[in-house]
Amino acid sequence: LFTLSTHNSAATLLAMELHCHGYNNTYSHRAQSLEQAISDACEQLLSGRAMNALVTLNDEVTSEYVSIMNKECYSPDYKTDVSVAYMFNLED
């Protein structure tokens, strides 16, 4: 099941276009998301359910977000969108 949330809609569209029908999950839990995604990828690899895993982090920082955080006296470490990708694989 690809469409677990609206956060996954871009990944879903890309996977459908590329005919990728394997395991796909989206974590949307603030600071824990990347750690949970990497943990899930490792579990998939170590259990033998996957030979490769692509883990991506995509964070959109809107002007509204920055405004809200500034009102709360908190300045985000970054004020632009961030994307990071990690590729994990098992080799013989």
Z-matrix of the N, CA and C atoms (Angstrom, degrees):
N
C 1 1.451
C 2 1.516 1 108.14
N 3 1.323 2 116.78 1 115.36
C 4 1.457 3 120.72 2 -175.37
C 5 1.522 4 113.82 3 -84.04
N 6 1.288 5 117.84 4 -44.73
C 7 1.460 6 119.54 5 -169.48
C 8 1.517 7 111.29 6 -87.27
N 9 1.330 8 115.91 7 78.94
C 10 1.453 9 120.84 8 179.29
C 11 1.521 10 111.65 9 -83.32
N 12 1.322 11 117.72 10 -22.98
C 13 1.455 12 121.29 11 -179.67
C 14 1.516 13 109.72 12 -164.18
N 15 1.313 14 115.54 13 168.53
C 16 1.466 15 118.63 14 175.86
C 17 1.518 16 110.79 15 -67.25
N 18 1.334 17 117.65 16 -23.73
C 19 1.466 18 120.64 17 177.24
C 20 1.526 19 111.16 18 -64.03
N 21 1.306 20 117.13 19 -21.56
C 22 1.452 21 121.89 20 -176.19
C 23 1.524 22 112.64 21 -98.02
N 24 1.301 23 119.06 22 3.44
C 25 1.462 24 120.61 23 -173.12
C 26 1.526 25 112.86 24 -63.19
N 27 1.327 26 118.73 25 -38.40
C 28 1.474 27 120.52 26 178.71
C 29 1.524 28 110.57 27 -66.74
N 30 1.331 29 117.17 28 -44.13
C 31 1.465 30 120.77 29 178.62
C 32 1.521 31 110.74 30 -64.10
N 33 1.313 32 116.90 31 -37.46
C 34 1.461 33 121.29 32 179.24
C 35 1.515 34 110.84 33 -62.88
N 36 1.318 35 117.18 34 -47.75
C 37 1.466 36 121.48 35 -179.91
C 38 1.520 37 110.84 36 -61.19
N 39 1.321 38 116.67 37 -45.22
C 40 1.460 39 120.67 38 179.46
C 41 1.525 40 111.14 39 -62.59
N 42 1.318 41 117.20 40 -45.44
C 43 1.468 42 120.97 41 -179.87
C 44 1.522 43 111.19 42 -62.08
N 45 1.318 44 117.17 43 -40.67
C 46 1.468 45 119.94 44 179.66
C 47 1.523 46 110.68 45 -65.91
N 48 1.327 47 116.95 46 -41.00
C 49 1.473 48 120.61 47 179.61
C 50 1.524 49 111.44 48 -65.16
N 51 1.330 50 116.86 49 -34.92
C 52 1.463 51 121.85 50 -178.19
C 53 1.526 52 113.07 51 -91.08
N 54 1.339 53 116.35 52 1.87
C 55 1.462 54 122.57 53 -178.97
C 56 1.528 55 111.93 54 59.17
N 57 1.321 56 116.26 55 37.33
C 58 1.466 57 122.11 56 175.09
C 59 1.523 58 107.54 57 -91.60
N 60 1.303 59 116.36 58 112.93
C 61 1.458 60 120.22 59 -174.23
C 62 1.527 61 112.51 60 -117.80
N 63 1.307 62 116.99 61 21.83
C 64 1.463 63 121.10 62 179.65
C 65 1.520 64 111.86 63 -86.36
N 66 1.298 65 115.02 64 -167.88
C 67 1.455 66 123.42 65 -178.95
C 68 1.532 67 109.86 66 -60.31
N 69 1.309 68 116.37 67 135.99
C 70 1.458 69 121.91 68 179.72
C 71 1.522 70 107.63 69 -148.45
N 72 1.319 71 116.95 70 131.17
C 73 1.456 72 119.80 71 179.87
C 74 1.518 73 109.17 72 -144.59
N 75 1.317 74 116.21 73 152.85
C 76 1.458 75 122.35 74 177.88
C 77 1.517 76 108.88 75 -125.47
N 78 1.318 77 115.54 76 132.49
C 79 1.459 78 121.56 77 175.22
C 80 1.516 79 107.85 78 -109.48
N 81 1.293 80 115.96 79 131.59
C 82 1.458 81 121.69 80 -179.77
C 83 1.525 82 108.25 81 -135.16
N 84 1.325 83 114.67 82 70.39
C 85 1.464 84 120.81 83 -174.99
C 86 1.519 85 111.03 84 -129.56
N 87 1.296 86 116.10 85 44.26
C 88 1.463 87 122.02 86 178.01
C 89 1.524 88 111.82 87 54.26
N 90 1.312 89 117.33 88 -127.59
C 91 1.462 90 121.67 89 -172.16
C 92 1.522 91 113.68 90 -64.38
N 93 1.331 92 118.70 91 -23.48
C 94 1.464 93 120.71 92 -177.41
C 95 1.526 94 113.41 93 -85.11
N 96 1.304 95 118.68 94 -8.44
C 97 1.464 96 121.37 95 -172.23
C 98 1.522 97 113.58 96 -58.53
N 99 1.332 98 117.81 97 -49.28
C 100 1.465 99 119.90 98 -177.72
C 101 1.522 100 110.72 99 -63.97
N 102 1.322 101 116.94 100 -44.40
C 103 1.467 102 120.57 101 179.03
C 104 1.528 103 111.06 102 -60.19
N 105 1.325 104 117.57 103 -43.12
C 106 1.467 105 121.16 104 179.26
C 107 1.522 106 110.96 105 -66.08
N 108 1.326 107 117.20 106 -39.57
C 109 1.464 108 120.23 107 -179.96
C 110 1.526 109 111.22 108 -66.00
N 111 1.325 110 117.34 109 -42.10
C 112 1.468 111 120.47 110 177.97
C 113 1.526 112 110.28 111 -66.26
N 114 1.311 113 117.35 112 -40.81
C 115 1.459 114 121.39 113 177.36
C 116 1.532 115 110.89 114 -61.25
N 117 1.323 116 116.89 115 -43.26
C 118 1.464 117 121.74 116 178.31
C 119 1.521 118 110.56 117 -63.64
N 120 1.333 119 117.08 118 -42.68
C 121 1.466 120 120.62 119 178.94
C 122 1.527 121 110.67 120 -61.41
N 123 1.325 122 116.49 121 -44.42
C 124 1.472 123 120.35 122 178.77
C 125 1.522 124 111.16 123 -62.20
N 126 1.329 125 116.52 124 -40.81
C 127 1.464 126 120.27 125 178.34
C 128 1.530 127 110.90 126 -62.40
N 129 1.331 128 116.85 127 -43.05
C 130 1.467 129 120.93 128 178.63
C 131 1.527 130 110.74 129 -62.33
N 132 1.330 131 116.86 130 -41.91
C 133 1.458 132 121.22 131 -179.45
C 134 1.528 133 111.93 132 -69.14
N 135 1.321 134 117.06 133 -48.58
C 136 1.465 135 120.85 134 -176.33
C 137 1.528 136 113.19 135 -69.02
N 138 1.325 137 116.53 136 -25.38
C 139 1.465 138 119.91 137 178.93
C 140 1.526 139 111.82 138 -83.96
N 141 1.330 140 116.77 139 -8.81
C 142 1.461 141 120.32 140 -179.49
C 143 1.518 142 113.83 141 85.11
N 144 1.307 143 118.18 142 4.39
C 145 1.466 144 120.53 143 179.24
C 146 1.517 145 112.49 144 -78.35
N 147 1.342 146 116.25 145 -13.27
C 148 1.470 147 120.32 146 178.75
C 149 1.521 148 108.60 147 -147.18
N 150 1.315 149 115.87 148 150.28
C 151 1.461 150 121.73 149 174.96
C 152 1.532 151 110.71 150 -104.30
N 153 1.331 152 116.35 151 -21.74
C 154 1.459 153 122.95 152 -179.89
C 155 1.519 154 108.64 153 -137.56
N 156 1.328 155 115.57 154 150.23
C 157 1.468 156 119.72 155 176.21
C 158 1.518 157 108.83 156 -145.03
N 159 1.302 158 115.72 157 131.83
C 160 1.458 159 122.43 158 175.33
C 161 1.522 160 107.32 159 -109.85
N 162 1.323 161 116.16 160 120.62
C 163 1.465 162 121.94 161 178.94
C 164 1.516 163 107.39 162 -115.92
N 165 1.313 164 116.73 163 125.68
C 166 1.459 165 120.40 164 179.43
C 167 1.522 166 110.77 165 -124.38
N 168 1.303 167 115.08 166 150.52
C 169 1.455 168 122.90 167 174.11
C 170 1.521 169 106.31 168 -120.82
N 171 1.304 170 116.68 169 124.46
C 172 1.461 171 122.16 170 177.73
C 173 1.518 172 107.63 171 -131.13
N 174 1.314 173 116.08 172 119.07
C 175 1.455 174 120.51 173 -177.34
C 176 1.524 175 108.80 174 -129.20
N 177 1.303 176 115.22 175 121.97
C 178 1.458 177 120.91 176 179.24
C 179 1.523 178 108.69 177 -98.40
N 180 1.309 179 115.56 178 125.30
C 181 1.459 180 121.17 179 178.32
C 182 1.527 181 107.17 180 -109.27
N 183 1.304 182 115.17 181 107.29
C 184 1.460 183 120.13 182 -179.12
C 185 1.527 184 110.67 183 -91.92
N 186 1.308 185 116.52 184 161.54
C 187 1.467 186 120.16 185 177.44
C 188 1.527 187 110.36 186 -62.94
N 189 1.337 188 117.01 187 -32.38
C 190 1.458 189 120.49 188 177.40
C 191 1.536 190 110.35 189 -64.10
N 192 1.333 191 116.91 190 -42.36
C 193 1.466 192 121.38 191 177.92
C 194 1.526 193 110.54 192 -60.09
N 195 1.334 194 117.05 193 -48.07
C 196 1.460 195 121.29 194 -179.41
C 197 1.527 196 110.05 195 -61.78
N 198 1.318 197 117.65 196 -41.11
C 199 1.465 198 122.08 197 179.07
C 200 1.529 199 111.23 198 -61.56
N 201 1.324 200 116.53 199 -45.74
C 202 1.474 201 120.75 200 179.14
C 203 1.523 202 110.28 201 -62.95
N 204 1.317 203 116.99 202 -45.01
C 205 1.459 204 120.21 203 -178.71
C 206 1.524 205 111.16 204 -65.37
N 207 1.327 206 117.74 205 -37.49
C 208 1.467 207 120.66 206 177.99
C 209 1.528 208 110.72 207 -65.69
N 210 1.328 209 117.86 208 -36.91
C 211 1.470 210 121.44 209 177.30
C 212 1.516 211 111.02 210 -64.42
N 213 1.333 212 116.74 211 -29.53
C 214 1.460 213 121.97 212 179.15
C 215 1.525 214 111.79 213 -88.58
N 216 1.335 215 116.43 214 10.62
C 217 1.474 216 122.70 215 -179.88
C 218 1.528 217 111.71 216 61.91
N 219 1.302 218 116.04 217 35.65
C 220 1.459 219 120.69 218 177.88
C 221 1.508 220 107.51 219 -127.83
N 222 1.311 221 116.82 220 125.54
C 223 1.451 222 120.77 221 178.94
C 224 1.524 223 108.63 222 -105.29
N 225 1.333 224 117.88 223 116.40
C 226 1.473 225 120.08 224 179.48
C 227 1.530 226 111.29 225 -59.44
N 228 1.318 227 116.58 226 149.62
C 229 1.460 228 121.30 227 178.84
C 230 1.523 229 112.02 228 -63.75
N 231 1.311 230 116.52 229 -25.74
C 232 1.453 231 120.41 230 -179.54
C 233 1.519 232 108.95 231 -136.78
N 234 1.299 233 115.89 232 152.02
C 235 1.457 234 120.61 233 -178.53
C 236 1.528 235 111.30 234 -124.08
N 237 1.314 236 116.85 235 20.22
C 238 1.461 237 121.53 236 177.18
C 239 1.520 238 109.12 237 -131.33
N 240 1.315 239 116.05 238 168.29
C 241 1.455 240 120.72 239 177.62
C 242 1.526 241 109.61 240 -67.72
N 243 1.326 242 115.51 241 148.73
C 244 1.457 243 121.55 242 -177.05
C 245 1.524 244 109.00 243 -130.03
N 246 1.326 245 116.53 244 135.61
C 247 1.464 246 122.08 245 173.81
C 248 1.524 247 108.73 246 -138.71
N 249 1.330 248 115.41 247 133.59
C 250 1.462 249 122.07 248 179.54
C 251 1.516 250 107.04 249 -139.28
N 252 1.332 251 117.16 250 142.29
C 253 1.465 252 120.45 251 178.26
C 254 1.528 253 109.67 252 -131.48
N 255 1.327 254 115.18 253 138.39
C 256 1.469 255 122.96 254 175.99
C 257 1.516 256 108.32 255 -123.65
N 258 1.321 257 116.77 256 134.85
C 259 1.460 258 121.89 257 176.85
C 260 1.519 259 108.00 258 -113.87
N 261 1.326 260 116.65 259 122.49
C 262 1.459 261 122.99 260 177.98
C 263 1.523 262 107.73 261 -113.71
N 264 1.344 263 116.53 262 141.28
C 265 1.456 264 118.94 263 174.83
C 266 1.517 265 110.88 264 -150.58
N 267 1.312 266 114.45 265 158.15
C 268 1.456 267 121.77 266 175.75
C 269 1.520 268 107.58 267 -102.58
N 270 1.309 269 116.33 268 129.92
C 271 1.455 270 120.55 269 177.40
C 272 1.513 271 108.86 270 -112.03
N 273 1.312 272 116.02 271 148.40
C 274 1.473 273 120.50 272 178.58
C 275 1.495 274 111.38 273 -67.73
